[in-house]
Amino acid sequence: MKLVVLLLLVTGLFSCTSIPLSTMARFATADESDFVLLNPEVIRARVILDQPLEPNHENIALKMEVDDGQHVRILDFPLILESHTQRAAESGLFSSQPAKNAFTYRMTAGAAENFKTLQASYSPDDKSKYTFQISAGIKQQPEALETLTLSLELKLDNQEGFITMLDNATFDVNQ
């Protein structure tokens, strides 16, 4: 029995290896009051891809799903490119990282206003469930990709830095 519990624990930990434990702990205690306190002008999303890949900047958005039990609404908060940095390749004793592109996005002025309106409409009696996601596509590449390595980071306030949502997650493009 102990072996089965240990196996389930290890499997659970390794199935989420692209999501840092610190991120899981940070959001485990989040609630609706945290959502109301967010300042949309401060919110940033960072997408990190292996060079030469780039996100499709026109289609990147912060999306929110609101489920009130009867209806599900999907709200789009478009993001615009704020900065682009290149990170040099790193090689170490046990592993190496290829060169990367980091793209930082912020909400458009209209998206920030819509976000504030949504926050103002929230009430403690509201039983809706809120789910956030970052929607992004990759620009077409001249050669076919087999895998894609992606990191996503989110900044919610000025006191804390970026929170890693996905850390070097590798996806099989052909599936």
OpenMM code with the backbone's topology and positions (N, CA, C; nanometers):
from openmm import Vec3, app, unit

residues = "MET LYS LEU VAL VAL LEU LEU LEU LEU VAL THR GLY LEU PHE SER CYS THR SER ILE PRO LEU SER THR MET ALA ARG PHE ALA THR ALA ASP GLU SER ASP PHE VAL LEU LEU ASN PRO GLU VAL ILE ARG ALA ARG VAL ILE LEU ASP GLN PRO LEU GLU PRO ASN HIS GLU ASN ILE ALA LEU LYS MET GLU VAL ASP ASP GLY GLN HIS VAL ARG ILE LEU ASP PHE PRO LEU ILE LEU GLU SER HIS THR GLN ARG ALA ALA GLU SER GLY LEU PHE SER SER GLN PRO ALA LYS ASN ALA PHE THR TYR ARG MET THR ALA GLY ALA ALA GLU ASN PHE LYS THR LEU GLN ALA SER TYR SER PRO ASP ASP LYS SER LYS TYR THR PHE GLN ILE SER ALA GLY ILE LYS GLN GLN PRO GLU ALA LEU GLU THR LEU THR LEU SER LEU GLU LEU LYS LEU ASP ASN GLN GLU GLY PHE ILE THR MET LEU ASP ASN ALA THR PHE ASP VAL ASN GLN".split()
positions = [
    Vec3(0.0824, -0.1196, 0.0000),
    Vec3(0.0000, 0.0000, 0.0000),
    Vec3(0.0869, 0.1262, 0.0000),
    Vec3(0.1928, 0.1249, 0.0814),
    Vec3(0.2825, 0.2407, 0.0869),
    Vec3(0.3465, 0.2651, -0.0492),
    Vec3(0.3794, 0.1567, -0.1195),
    Vec3(0.4404, 0.1696, -0.2512),
    Vec3(0.3430, 0.2348, -0.3494),
    Vec3(0.2153, 0.1980, -0.3425),
    Vec3(0.1144, 0.2550, -0.4310),
    Vec3(0.0986, 0.4052, -0.4034),
    Vec3(0.0934, 0.4444, -0.2759),
    Vec3(0.0806, 0.5852, -0.2395),
    Vec3(0.2029, 0.6629, -0.2873),
    Vec3(0.3220, 0.6063, -0.2679),
    Vec3(0.4447, 0.6711, -0.3126),
    Vec3(0.4457, 0.6854, -0.4642),
    Vec3(0.4036, 0.5813, -0.5349),
    Vec3(0.3982, 0.5860, -0.6808),
    Vec3(0.3010, 0.6932, -0.7291),
    Vec3(0.1833, 0.7032, -0.6655),
    Vec3(0.0858, 0.8058, -0.7026),
    Vec3(0.1394, 0.9459, -0.6746),
    Vec3(0.2081, 0.9638, -0.5633),
    Vec3(0.2659, 1.0931, -0.5292),
    Vec3(0.3724, 1.1340, -0.6302),
    Vec3(0.4625, 1.0423, -0.6629),
    Vec3(0.5686, 1.0714, -0.7599),
    Vec3(0.5088, 1.1006, -0.8970),
    Vec3(0.4101, 1.0220, -0.9394),
    Vec3(0.3450, 1.0441, -1.0678),
    Vec3(0.2778, 1.1810, -1.0711),
    Vec3(0.2102, 1.2163, -0.9632),
    Vec3(0.1457, 1.3468, -0.9551),
    Vec3(0.2456, 1.4595, -0.9651),
    Vec3(0.3587, 1.4462, -0.8985),
    Vec3(0.4603, 1.5513, -0.9029),
    Vec3(0.5213, 1.5639, -1.0414),
    Vec3(0.5523, 1.4523, -1.1054),
    Vec3(0.6170, 1.4582, -1.2359),
    Vec3(0.5205, 1.4909, -1.3487),
    Vec3(0.3909, 1.4712, -1.3289),
    Vec3(0.2962, 1.5083, -1.4340),
    Vec3(0.2813, 1.6596, -1.4433),
    Vec3(0.3220, 1.7302, -1.3403),
    Vec3(0.3136, 1.8773, -1.3382),
    Vec3(0.4519, 1.9403, -1.3400),
    Vec3(0.5498, 1.8713, -1.3987),
    Vec3(0.6871, 1.9215, -1.3921),
    Vec3(0.7059, 2.0544, -1.4626),
    Vec3(0.6192, 2.0900, -1.5543),
    Vec3(0.6337, 2.2181, -1.6228),
    Vec3(0.5714, 2.3330, -1.5438),
    Vec3(0.4958, 2.3002, -1.4393),
    Vec3(0.4359, 2.4025, -1.3534),
    Vec3(0.5086, 2.3972, -1.2195),
    Vec3(0.5814, 2.5032, -1.1855),
    Vec3(0.6573, 2.5023, -1.0605),
    Vec3(0.5668, 2.4889, -0.9377),
    Vec3(0.6173, 2.4200, -0.8353),
    Vec3(0.5413, 2.4030, -0.7122),
    Vec3(0.5109, 2.5379, -0.6465),
    Vec3(0.6024, 2.6338, -0.6599),
    Vec3(0.5785, 2.7664, -0.6013),
    Vec3(0.4570, 2.8332, -0.6653),
    Vec3(0.4361, 2.8107, -0.7942),
    Vec3(0.3196, 2.8668, -0.8627),
    Vec3(0.1924, 2.8000, -0.8129),
    Vec3(0.1961, 2.6682, -0.7972),
    Vec3(0.0786, 2.5972, -0.7463),
    Vec3(0.0436, 2.6460, -0.6063),
    Vec3(0.1448, 2.6650, -0.5221),
    Vec3(0.1212, 2.7123, -0.3858),
    Vec3(0.0657, 2.8546, -0.3873),
    Vec3(0.1172, 2.9380, -0.4753),
    Vec3(0.0739, 3.0787, -0.4828),
    Vec3(-0.0737, 3.0886, -0.5184),
    Vec3(-0.1188, 3.0090, -0.6133),
    Vec3(-0.2567, 3.0187, -0.6590),
    Vec3(-0.3525, 2.9297, -0.5807),
    Vec3(-0.3020, 2.8416, -0.4977),
    Vec3(-0.3883, 2.7570, -0.4164),
    Vec3(-0.4683, 2.8399, -0.3162),
    Vec3(-0.4118, 2.9520, -0.2738),
    Vec3(-0.4794, 3.0367, -0.1747),
    Vec3(-0.5503, 3.1563, -0.2388),
    Vec3(-0.5466, 3.1683, -0.3708),
    Vec3(-0.6106, 3.2809, -0.4384),
    Vec3(-0.7624, 3.2664, -0.4321),
    Vec3(-0.8301, 3.3807, -0.4193),
    Vec3(-0.9758, 3.3797, -0.4221),
    Vec3(-1.0274, 3.5029, -0.4967),
    Vec3(-1.1582, 3.5227, -0.4926),
    Vec3(-1.2200, 3.6305, -0.5693),
    Vec3(-1.1709, 3.7685, -0.5255),
    Vec3(-1.1402, 3.7848, -0.3974),
    Vec3(-1.0945, 3.9163, -0.3509),
    Vec3(-0.9610, 3.9531, -0.4159),
    Vec3(-0.8781, 3.8543, -0.4443),
    Vec3(-0.7526, 3.8811, -0.5150),
    Vec3(-0.7804, 3.9335, -0.6559),
    Vec3(-0.8820, 3.8797, -0.7208),
    Vec3(-0.9199, 3.9239, -0.8557),
    Vec3(-0.9644, 4.0699, -0.8549),
    Vec3(-1.0435, 4.1087, -0.7560),
    Vec3(-1.0953, 4.2452, -0.7480),
    Vec3(-0.9825, 4.3458, -0.7243),
    Vec3(-0.8752, 4.3044, -0.6568),
    Vec3(-0.7655, 4.3942, -0.6236),
    Vec3(-0.6627, 4.4112, -0.7359),
    Vec3(-0.6725, 4.3319, -0.8423),
    Vec3(-0.5754, 4.3416, -0.9520),
    Vec3(-0.5864, 4.4764, -1.0233),
    Vec3(-0.4717, 4.5300, -1.0612),
    Vec3(-0.4665, 4.6519, -1.1400),
    Vec3(-0.4336, 4.6116, -1.2841),
    Vec3(-0.5288, 4.6242, -1.3767),
    Vec3(-0.5046, 4.5759, -1.5135),
    Vec3(-0.3902, 4.6470, -1.5859),
    Vec3(-0.3559, 4.7692, -1.5438),
    Vec3(-0.2441, 4.8395, -1.6065),
    Vec3(-0.1097, 4.7773, -1.5710),
    Vec3(-0.1074, 4.6975, -1.4647),
    Vec3(0.0170, 4.6363, -1.4178),
    Vec3(0.0332, 4.4940, -1.4717),
    Vec3(-0.0771, 4.4304, -1.5071),
    Vec3(-0.0730, 4.2907, -1.5513),
    Vec3(0.0118, 4.2782, -1.6776),
    Vec3(0.1039, 4.1818, -1.6742),
    Vec3(0.1904, 4.1534, -1.7890),
    Vec3(0.1925, 4.0024, -1.8128),
    Vec3(0.2052, 3.9643, -1.9379),
    Vec3(0.2235, 3.8244, -1.9754),
    Vec3(0.3524, 3.8154, -2.0550),
    Vec3(0.4332, 3.7161, -2.0250),
    Vec3(0.5587, 3.6967, -2.0986),
    Vec3(0.5567, 3.5571, -2.1601),
    Vec3(0.5871, 3.5525, -2.2892),
    Vec3(0.5963, 3.4270, -2.3641),
    Vec3(0.7426, 3.4100, -2.4029),
    Vec3(0.8005, 3.2949, -2.3684),
    Vec3(0.9415, 3.2683, -2.3986),
    Vec3(0.9472, 3.1450, -2.4880),
    Vec3(1.0072, 3.1628, -2.6063),
    Vec3(1.0169, 3.0562, -2.7064),
    Vec3(1.1608, 3.0410, -2.7523),
    Vec3(1.1947, 2.9210, -2.7982),
    Vec3(1.3266, 2.9001, -2.8589),
    Vec3(1.3368, 2.9863, -2.9836),
    Vec3(1.4560, 3.0441, -3.0064),
    Vec3(1.4773, 3.1207, -3.1294),
    Vec3(1.4754, 3.0244, -3.2471),
    Vec3(1.4258, 3.0591, -3.3586),
    Vec3(1.3786, 3.1883, -3.4071),
    Vec3(1.2268, 3.2062, -3.3936),
    Vec3(1.1591, 3.1218, -3.3132),
    Vec3(1.0132, 3.1268, -3.3046),
    Vec3(0.9639, 3.2583, -3.2452),
    Vec3(0.8458, 3.3001, -3.2930),
    Vec3(0.7806, 3.4207, -3.2426),
    Vec3(0.6313, 3.3954, -3.2319),
    Vec3(0.5674, 3.4531, -3.1291),
    Vec3(0.4212, 3.4438, -3.1228),
    Vec3(0.3581, 3.5283, -3.2330),
    Vec3(0.2359, 3.4955, -3.2676),
    Vec3(0.1586, 3.5778, -3.3587),
    Vec3(0.1025, 3.6924, -3.2736),
    Vec3(0.1662, 3.8093, -3.2792),
    Vec3(0.1352, 3.9204, -3.1894),
    Vec3(-0.0091, 3.9696, -3.2014),
    Vec3(-0.0702, 3.9548, -3.3160),
    Vec3(-0.2057, 4.0053, -3.3362),
    Vec3(-0.3103, 3.9208, -3.2637),
    Vec3(-0.2794, 3.7963, -3.2331),
    Vec3(-0.3788, 3.7053, -3.1756),
    Vec3(-0.3576, 3.6746, -3.0279),
    Vec3(-0.2659, 3.7414, -2.9634),
    Vec3(-0.2398, 3.7081, -2.8236),
    Vec3(-0.3383, 3.7825, -2.7332),
    Vec3(-0.3940, 3.7110, -2.6359),
    Vec3(-0.4938, 3.7709, -2.5475),
    Vec3(-0.4970, 3.6968, -2.4145),
    Vec3(-0.5398, 3.7686, -2.3146),
    Vec3(-0.5730, 3.7094, -2.1865),
    Vec3(-0.7217, 3.6792, -2.1963),
    Vec3(-0.7584, 3.5556, -2.1724),
    Vec3(-0.8990, 3.5173, -2.1827),
    Vec3(-0.9498, 3.4779, -2.0453),
    Vec3(-1.0765, 3.5047, -2.0233),
    Vec3(-1.1371, 3.4700, -1.8959),
    Vec3(-1.2697, 3.4011, -1.9233),
    Vec3(-1.2872, 3.2878, -1.8593),
    Vec3(-1.4130, 3.2151, -1.8705),
    Vec3(-1.4905, 3.2379, -1.7415),
    Vec3(-1.6147, 3.2835, -1.7549),
    Vec3(-1.7005, 3.3082, -1.6391),
    Vec3(-1.8178, 3.2109, -1.6493),
    Vec3(-1.8287, 3.1216, -1.5513),
    Vec3(-1.9343, 3.0204, -1.5487),
    Vec3(-2.0242, 3.0494, -1.4292),
    Vec3(-2.1469, 3.0963, -1.4565),
    Vec3(-2.2399, 3.1278, -1.3472),
    Vec3(-2.3321, 3.0109, -1.3138),
    Vec3(-2.3060, 2.8948, -1.3701),
    Vec3(-2.3879, 2.7769, -1.3453),
    Vec3(-2.4931, 2.7560, -1.4528),
    Vec3(-2.5325, 2.8621, -1.5207),
    Vec3(-2.6311, 2.8524, -1.6277),
    Vec3(-2.5710, 2.8851, -1.7631),
    Vec3(-2.4797, 2.9812, -1.7649),
    Vec3(-2.4163, 3.0252, -1.8893),
    Vec3(-2.2663, 3.0331, -1.8694),
    Vec3(-2.1951, 3.0105, -1.9770),
    Vec3(-2.0499, 3.0272, -1.9762),
    Vec3(-2.0172, 3.1387, -2.0749),
    Vec3(-1.9518, 3.2441, -2.0236),
    Vec3(-1.9087, 3.3544, -2.1091),
    Vec3(-1.7572, 3.3502, -2.1198),
    Vec3(-1.7061, 3.3740, -2.2398),
    Vec3(-1.5615, 3.3839, -2.2598),
    Vec3(-1.5308, 3.5282, -2.2972),
    Vec3(-1.4501, 3.5911, -2.2144),
    Vec3(-1.4149, 3.7313, -2.2333),
    Vec3(-1.2714, 3.7404, -2.2821),
    Vec3(-1.2490, 3.8229, -2.3833),
    Vec3(-1.1147, 3.8461, -2.4389),
    Vec3(-1.0617, 3.9797, -2.3906),
    Vec3(-0.9367, 3.9791, -2.3451),
    Vec3(-0.8668, 4.1018, -2.3093),
    Vec3(-0.7402, 4.1045, -2.3957),
    Vec3(-0.7473, 4.1688, -2.5136),
    Vec3(-0.6328, 4.1689, -2.6055),
    Vec3(-0.5066, 4.2268, -2.5413),
    Vec3(-0.3942, 4.1709, -2.5808),
    Vec3(-0.2639, 4.2155, -2.5310),
    Vec3(-0.1835, 4.2720, -2.6466),
    Vec3(-0.0970, 4.3691, -2.6156),
    Vec3(-0.0083, 4.4249, -2.7167),
    Vec3(0.1356, 4.4091, -2.6703),
    Vec3(0.2239, 4.3972, -2.7668),
    Vec3(0.3657, 4.3778, -2.7378),
    Vec3(0.4223, 4.5013, -2.6695),
    Vec3(0.4868, 4.4791, -2.5568),
    Vec3(0.5519, 4.5878, -2.4836),
    Vec3(0.7033, 4.5838, -2.5033),
    Vec3(0.7597, 4.4624, -2.5015),
    Vec3(0.9042, 4.4518, -2.5221),
    Vec3(0.9408, 4.3138, -2.5754),
    Vec3(1.0568, 4.3086, -2.6382),
    Vec3(1.1116, 4.1834, -2.6912),
    Vec3(1.2585, 4.1793, -2.6534),
    Vec3(1.2998, 4.0716, -2.5889),
    Vec3(1.4409, 4.0545, -2.5547),
    Vec3(1.4884, 3.9195, -2.6053),
    Vec3(1.6173, 3.9134, -2.6333),
    Vec3(1.6778, 3.7877, -2.6752),
    Vec3(1.7690, 3.7389, -2.5648),
    Vec3(1.7601, 3.6109, -2.5375),
    Vec3(1.8445, 3.5497, -2.4358),
    Vec3(1.9425, 3.4562, -2.5053),
    Vec3(2.0675, 3.4723, -2.4709),
    Vec3(2.1724, 3.3910, -2.5333),
    Vec3(2.1612, 3.2454, -2.4890),
    Vec3(2.2132, 3.1580, -2.5715),
    Vec3(2.2174, 3.0154, -2.5377),
    Vec3(2.3058, 2.9966, -2.4144),
    Vec3(2.2695, 2.9005, -2.3326),
    Vec3(2.3466, 2.8694, -2.2116),
    Vec3(2.3858, 2.7226, -2.2157),
    Vec3(2.5088, 2.6959, -2.1810),
    Vec3(2.5494, 2.5557, -2.1712),
    Vec3(2.6123, 2.5357, -2.0345),
    Vec3(2.5758, 2.4247, -1.9744),
    Vec3(2.6256, 2.3941, -1.8409),
    Vec3(2.6757, 2.2519, -1.8339),
    Vec3(2.7158, 2.2127, -1.7164),
    Vec3(2.7714, 2.0801, -1.6963),
    Vec3(2.6678, 1.9711, -1.7203),
    Vec3(2.5448, 1.9926, -1.6723),
    Vec3(2.4427, 1.8890, -1.6816),
    Vec3(2.3371, 1.9145, -1.7884),
    Vec3(2.3215, 2.0389, -1.8293),
    Vec3(2.2205, 2.0678, -1.9308),
    Vec3(2.2570, 2.1951, -2.0041),
    Vec3(2.1884, 2.2162, -2.1148),
    Vec3(2.2093, 2.3386, -2.1913),
    Vec3(2.0737, 2.3915, -2.2363),
    Vec3(2.0681, 2.5220, -2.2612),
    Vec3(1.9470, 2.5873, -2.3073),
    Vec3(1.9762, 2.6558, -2.4405),
    Vec3(1.8898, 2.6394, -2.5381),
    Vec3(1.9108, 2.7100, -2.6653),
    Vec3(1.8815, 2.8593, -2.6476),
    Vec3(1.9194, 2.9381, -2.7448),
    Vec3(1.8876, 3.0809, -2.7425),
    Vec3(1.7357, 3.0965, -2.7441),
    Vec3(1.6875, 3.1983, -2.6740),
    Vec3(1.5431, 3.2173, -2.6600),
    Vec3(1.5030, 3.3608, -2.6918),
    Vec3(1.3777, 3.3761, -2.7302),
    Vec3(1.3135, 3.5062, -2.7466),
    Vec3(1.2112, 3.5214, -2.6353),
    Vec3(1.2117, 3.6359, -2.5666),
    Vec3(1.1133, 3.6644, -2.4621),
    Vec3(1.0306, 3.7846, -2.5050),
    Vec3(0.8996, 3.7671, -2.5080),
    Vec3(0.8068, 3.8718, -2.5506),
    Vec3(0.7178, 3.9067, -2.4321),
    Vec3(0.7153, 4.0340, -2.3944),
    Vec3(0.6335, 4.0790, -2.2828),
    Vec3(0.5168, 4.1605, -2.3375),
    Vec3(0.3968, 4.1292, -2.2901),
    Vec3(0.2741, 4.1908, -2.3374),
    Vec3(0.2001, 4.2580, -2.2216),
    Vec3(0.1242, 4.3626, -2.2559),
    Vec3(0.0363, 4.4298, -2.1604),
    Vec3(-0.1015, 4.4426, -2.2240),
    Vec3(-0.2012, 4.4720, -2.1407),
    Vec3(-0.3370, 4.4877, -2.1930),
    Vec3(-0.3478, 4.6162, -2.2737),
    Vec3(-0.4314, 4.6118, -2.3767),
    Vec3(-0.4628, 4.7351, -2.4494),
    Vec3(-0.5444, 4.8244, -2.3557),
    Vec3(-0.5541, 4.9538, -2.3883),
    Vec3(-0.6305, 5.0470, -2.3049),
    Vec3(-0.7765, 5.0023, -2.2939),
    Vec3(-0.8344, 4.9594, -2.4044),
    Vec3(-0.9730, 4.9119, -2.4027),
    Vec3(-0.9903, 4.7870, -2.3180),
    Vec3(-0.8935, 4.6955, -2.3267),
    Vec3(-0.9003, 4.5725, -2.2471),
    Vec3(-0.8905, 4.6044, -2.0988),
    Vec3(-0.8038, 4.6995, -2.0628),
    Vec3(-0.7895, 4.7385, -1.9220),
    Vec3(-0.9200, 4.7982, -1.8691),
    Vec3(-0.9865, 4.8801, -1.9495),
    Vec3(-1.1147, 4.9383, -1.9077),
    Vec3(-1.2212, 4.8304, -1.8920),
    Vec3(-1.2257, 4.7351, -1.9859),
    Vec3(-1.3217, 4.6242, -1.9757),
    Vec3(-1.2946, 4.5390, -1.8529),
    Vec3(-1.1669, 4.5205, -1.8212),
    Vec3(-1.1285, 4.4423, -1.7038),
    Vec3(-1.1773, 4.5130, -1.5766),
    Vec3(-1.1602, 4.6452, -1.5705),
    Vec3(-1.2069, 4.7229, -1.4549),
    Vec3(-1.3589, 4.7139, -1.4419),
    Vec3(-1.4289, 4.7186, -1.5538),
    Vec3(-1.5747, 4.7067, -1.5520),
    Vec3(-1.6162, 4.5711, -1.4966),
    Vec3(-1.5471, 4.4666, -1.5388),
    Vec3(-1.5759, 4.3329, -1.4880),
    Vec3(-1.5500, 4.3257, -1.3376),
    Vec3(-1.4394, 4.3840, -1.2927),
    Vec3(-1.4086, 4.3852, -1.1495),
    Vec3(-1.5177, 4.4589, -1.0710),
    Vec3(-1.5642, 4.5710, -1.1235),
    Vec3(-1.6656, 4.6504, -1.0543),
    Vec3(-1.7992, 4.5762, -1.0462),
    Vec3(-1.8257, 4.4879, -1.1416),
    Vec3(-1.9523, 4.4144, -1.1416),
    Vec3(-1.9510, 4.2954, -1.0463),
    Vec3(-1.8351, 4.2624, -0.9921),
    Vec3(-1.8250, 4.1481, -0.9015),
    Vec3(-1.8896, 4.1826, -0.7670),
    Vec3(-1.9616, 4.0868, -0.7104),
    Vec3(-2.0161, 4.1034, -0.5757),
    Vec3(-1.9851, 3.9765, -0.4956),
    Vec3(-1.9744, 3.9888, -0.3629),
    Vec3(-1.9445, 3.8702, -0.2812),
    Vec3(-2.0502, 3.7606, -0.2929),
    Vec3(-2.1716, 3.7969, -0.3351),
    Vec3(-2.2781, 3.6970, -0.3521),
    Vec3(-2.2662, 3.6213, -0.4828),
    Vec3(-2.1773, 3.6673, -0.5703),
    Vec3(-2.1570, 3.6062, -0.7012),
    Vec3(-2.0980, 3.4660, -0.6826),
    Vec3(-2.1627, 3.3666, -0.7383),
    Vec3(-2.1165, 3.2268, -0.7266),
    Vec3(-2.0494, 3.1777, -0.8545),
    Vec3(-2.0170, 3.2698, -0.9426),
    Vec3(-1.9544, 3.2321, -1.0692),
    Vec3(-1.8137, 3.1789, -1.0467),
    Vec3(-1.7708, 3.0943, -1.1393),
    Vec3(-1.6336, 3.0429, -1.1394),
    Vec3(-1.5578, 3.1157, -1.2485),
    Vec3(-1.4363, 3.1619, -1.2159),
    Vec3(-1.3536, 3.2373, -1.3095),
    Vec3(-1.2310, 3.1548, -1.3446),
    Vec3(-1.2020, 3.1441, -1.4739),
    Vec3(-1.0846, 3.0729, -1.5208),
    Vec3(-1.0088, 3.1632, -1.6172),
    Vec3(-0.8765, 3.1796, -1.5955),
    Vec3(-0.7937, 3.2620, -1.6816),
    Vec3(-0.7060, 3.1741, -1.7688),
    Vec3(-0.6751, 3.2250, -1.8881),
    Vec3(-0.5783, 3.1591, -1.9752),
    Vec3(-0.5135, 3.2618, -2.0654),
    Vec3(-0.3959, 3.2298, -2.1139),
    Vec3(-0.3288, 3.3143, -2.2116),
    Vec3(-0.3396, 3.2424, -2.3450),
    Vec3(-0.3947, 3.3109, -2.4428),
    Vec3(-0.4134, 3.2543, -2.5757),
    Vec3(-0.3085, 3.3129, -2.6697),
    Vec3(-0.2327, 3.2267, -2.7342),
    Vec3(-0.1283, 3.2736, -2.8259),
    Vec3(-0.1082, 3.1716, -2.9364),
    Vec3(-0.0729, 3.2201, -3.0527),
    Vec3(-0.0370, 3.1346, -3.1644),
    Vec3(0.1065, 3.1636, -3.2040),
    Vec3(0.1653, 3.0760, -3.2795),
    Vec3(0.3033, 3.0912, -3.3251),
    Vec3(0.3012, 3.1295, -3.4728),
    Vec3(0.3865, 3.2265, -3.5097),
    Vec3(0.3973, 3.2656, -3.6504),
    Vec3(0.4432, 3.1467, -3.7338),
    Vec3(0.3942, 3.1410, -3.8562),
    Vec3(0.4293, 3.0323, -3.9478),
    Vec3(0.5802, 3.0272, -3.9690),
    Vec3(0.6348, 2.9069, -3.9665),
    Vec3(0.7782, 2.8865, -3.9843),
    Vec3(0.8052, 2.8258, -4.1214),
    Vec3(0.9206, 2.8599, -4.1819),
    Vec3(0.9520, 2.8043, -4.3146),
    Vec3(0.9692, 2.6528, -4.3111),
    Vec3(1.0186, 2.5990, -4.2027),
    Vec3(1.0320, 2.4534, -4.1918),
    Vec3(0.9352, 2.4009, -4.0873),
    Vec3(0.8911, 2.2786, -4.1056),
    Vec3(0.7950, 2.2179, -4.0143),
    Vec3(0.8591, 2.1947, -3.8772),
    Vec3(0.7837, 2.2236, -3.7742),
    Vec3(0.8301, 2.2023, -3.6371),
    Vec3(0.7872, 2.0644, -3.5895),
    Vec3(0.8727, 1.9992, -3.5127),
    Vec3(0.8350, 1.8731, -3.4507),
    Vec3(0.7979, 1.8949, -3.3051),
    Vec3(0.8764, 1.9796, -3.2360),
    Vec3(0.8458, 2.0110, -3.0972),
    Vec3(0.8544, 2.1618, -3.0761),
    Vec3(0.7917, 2.2055, -2.9708),
    Vec3(0.7881, 2.3466, -2.9342),
    Vec3(0.8118, 2.3548, -2.7843),
    Vec3(0.9098, 2.4353, -2.7436),
    Vec3(0.9372, 2.4554, -2.6018),
    Vec3(0.8913, 2.5955, -2.5648),
    Vec3(0.8093, 2.6033, -2.4615),
    Vec3(0.7412, 2.7261, -2.4266),
    Vec3(0.7478, 2.7511, -2.2770),
    Vec3(0.7681, 2.8759, -2.2396),
    Vec3(0.7541, 2.9188, -2.1008),
    Vec3(0.6557, 3.0338, -2.0993),
    Vec3(0.5678, 3.0359, -1.9995),
    Vec3(0.4719, 3.1438, -1.9818),
    Vec3(0.4887, 3.2004, -1.8420),
    Vec3(0.4932, 3.3317, -1.8338),
    Vec3(0.5053, 3.3990, -1.7046),
    Vec3(0.3980, 3.5067, -1.6965),
    Vec3(0.3513, 3.5325, -1.5749),
    Vec3(0.2458, 3.6289, -1.5528),
    Vec3(0.2858, 3.7210, -1.4389),
    Vec3(0.2684, 3.8497, -1.4598),
    Vec3(0.2959, 3.9483, -1.3549),
    Vec3(0.1635, 4.0126, -1.3172),
    Vec3(0.1288, 4.0051, -1.1885),
    Vec3(0.0001, 4.0561, -1.1434),
    Vec3(0.0096, 4.1851, -1.0634),
    Vec3(0.1282, 4.2143, -1.0093),
    Vec3(0.1446, 4.3393, -0.9347),
    Vec3(0.2900, 4.3836, -0.9372),
    Vec3(0.3125, 4.5070, -0.8959),
    Vec3(0.4477, 4.5630, -0.9002),
    Vec3(0.5367, 4.5137, -0.7868),
    Vec3(0.4783, 4.4634, -0.6781),
    Vec3(0.5580, 4.4185, -0.5648),
    Vec3(0.6282, 4.2865, -0.5929),
    Vec3(0.5664, 4.2024, -0.6714),
    Vec3(0.6243, 4.0726, -0.7041),
    Vec3(0.6676, 4.0725, -0.8502),
    Vec3(0.7627, 3.9888, -0.8804),
    Vec3(0.8065, 3.9750, -1.0188),
    Vec3(0.7116, 3.8854, -1.0959),
    Vec3(0.7614, 3.8319, -1.2035),
    Vec3(0.6815, 3.7413, -1.2850),
    Vec3(0.6655, 3.6076, -1.2148),
    Vec3(0.5475, 3.5497, -1.2291),
    Vec3(0.5166, 3.4174, -1.1746),
    Vec3(0.5228, 3.3203, -1.2918),
    Vec3(0.6022, 3.2160, -1.2800),
    Vec3(0.6155, 3.1190, -1.3876),
    Vec3(0.4936, 3.0279, -1.3894),
    Vec3(0.4215, 3.0302, -1.4993),
    Vec3(0.3042, 2.9451, -1.5156),
    Vec3(0.3421, 2.8118, -1.5814),
    Vec3(0.4252, 2.8179, -1.6832),
    Vec3(0.4811, 2.7000, -1.7499),
    Vec3(0.6301, 2.7235, -1.7627),
    Vec3(0.7088, 2.6233, -1.7297),
    Vec3(0.8541, 2.6384, -1.7356),
    Vec3(0.9129, 2.5373, -1.8327),
    Vec3(0.9534, 2.5844, -1.9487),
    Vec3(1.0140, 2.5004, -2.0518),
    Vec3(0.9301, 2.3765, -2.0822),
    Vec3(0.8016, 2.3977, -2.1008),
    Vec3(0.7118, 2.2881, -2.1374),
    Vec3(0.7347, 2.2558, -2.2853),
    Vec3(0.7531, 2.1280, -2.3152),
    Vec3(0.7767, 2.0846, -2.4521),
    Vec3(0.6523, 2.0167, -2.5054),
    Vec3(0.6077, 2.0613, -2.6229),
    Vec3(0.4879, 2.0087, -2.6856),
    Vec3(0.5245, 1.9454, -2.8190),
    Vec3(0.4622, 1.8326, -2.8477),
    Vec3(0.4795, 1.7663, -2.9764),
    Vec3(0.3817, 1.8300, -3.0741),
    Vec3(0.4307, 1.9008, -3.1717),
    Vec3(0.3482, 1.9770, -3.2655),
    Vec3(0.2683, 1.8839, -3.3562),
    Vec3(0.3173, 1.7660, -3.3832),
    Vec3(0.2526, 1.6746, -3.4770),
    Vec3(0.1310, 1.6041, -3.4191),
    Vec3(0.1056, 1.6155, -3.2919),
    Vec3(-0.0086, 1.5453, -3.2323),
    Vec3(-0.1335, 1.6264, -3.2400),
] * unit.nanometer
topology = app.Topology()
chain = topology.addChain("A")
for resn in residues:
    res = topology.addResidue(resn, chain)
    for name in ("N", "CA", "C"):
        topology.addAtom(name, app.Element.getBySymbol(name[0]), res)
